[in-house]
Amino acid sequence: MGDVRGLVEVVARALADDPAQVTVTEAEHRGVSVVEVFMAPGELGRLIGRQGRTAQALRTLAQATADRAGRKVQVEFRDGQPRR
């Protein structure tokens, strides 16, 4: 499932003002891969886009990539850094 994580990471870093602040994690939950995107405070709006259009497009790309492997994926967007 690393293909989906890599795709989401590349797009998120391209949209961020500070790509070094972008962190993408992936976990399995009830048969669904959950990809979480963490961005610097205040930058999350750039990734979500107007009326959520950019976020929805990213979710569509992620699901299309996962479908090729016969998997399901869920993309979540978070402000700040992941908990350790």
N, C-alpha and C positions, 0 to 999 in steps of 0.2 A: 504494500500500500504506500510505499515511499514515493511513488510517482505523484500521487495526489498531494502529499505534503510538500514535495519539491515545487510543484506547479503553484500552489497557494503561496509558498514562500517567495518565489520569483516575482509574482504579481504584486504581493504586498510590499516587497522591497522597492519595486519600481515606482509605486505610488507614494511612498513615504519620503518626507523631507530628510529624515535621518535614518537611512536603511540599517545602520548598526543597532538601532533600538527595536528592530522587528524581531520577534521570537515566534516560531511556529512549533507547536507540539502536536503529537498524535497519540491517541489512546483508543483502545477497543472497549466498547460498552454495549452489551447485549447484541452482539453481532454487527454492530455499526461502528465504523471508524469515525472517531470524533477528532477533527482537526481544529485546534484553537490558535487564533492569531492574536498575539499581544503586540500592541503598538505604544509608542510614547504617549503620555497624556496629551490630549488635544489634537492628536493626528488621526484618531479613529474616524473622524468625519470624512477625511479624504478617501478612506477605504470603503466606507459605506456609500458615499455618493449621494446625489440628490434623490430623495424619496427612496433610497435603498437600491437604486438601480445597479450601481457598481457591485455592491455586495451580492445581489441576486445573480448577476452575470458571473461572478467568481464562484458562487455555489453551483451554478449550472455547469461551468467548466469542470469543477471538481467532480460532480456527479457523473458527467460524461466520461471522464477519465476512469473513475471507479467502475462504471458499468462495463468497461472493456475487460475488467478483471472479474466481473460478476459479483461485485461488492456494493455495499451502500456506504455513503459517507455523509457526515453532517459537519458543516463549517460554522464555527462560533467566533465572534469577534469580541475581544476584551481590551479594555483600557489599562495600561500599566504593564507590569512584568509578572510572569507566572510565579506562583508560590513554590518554594523549594521544599 
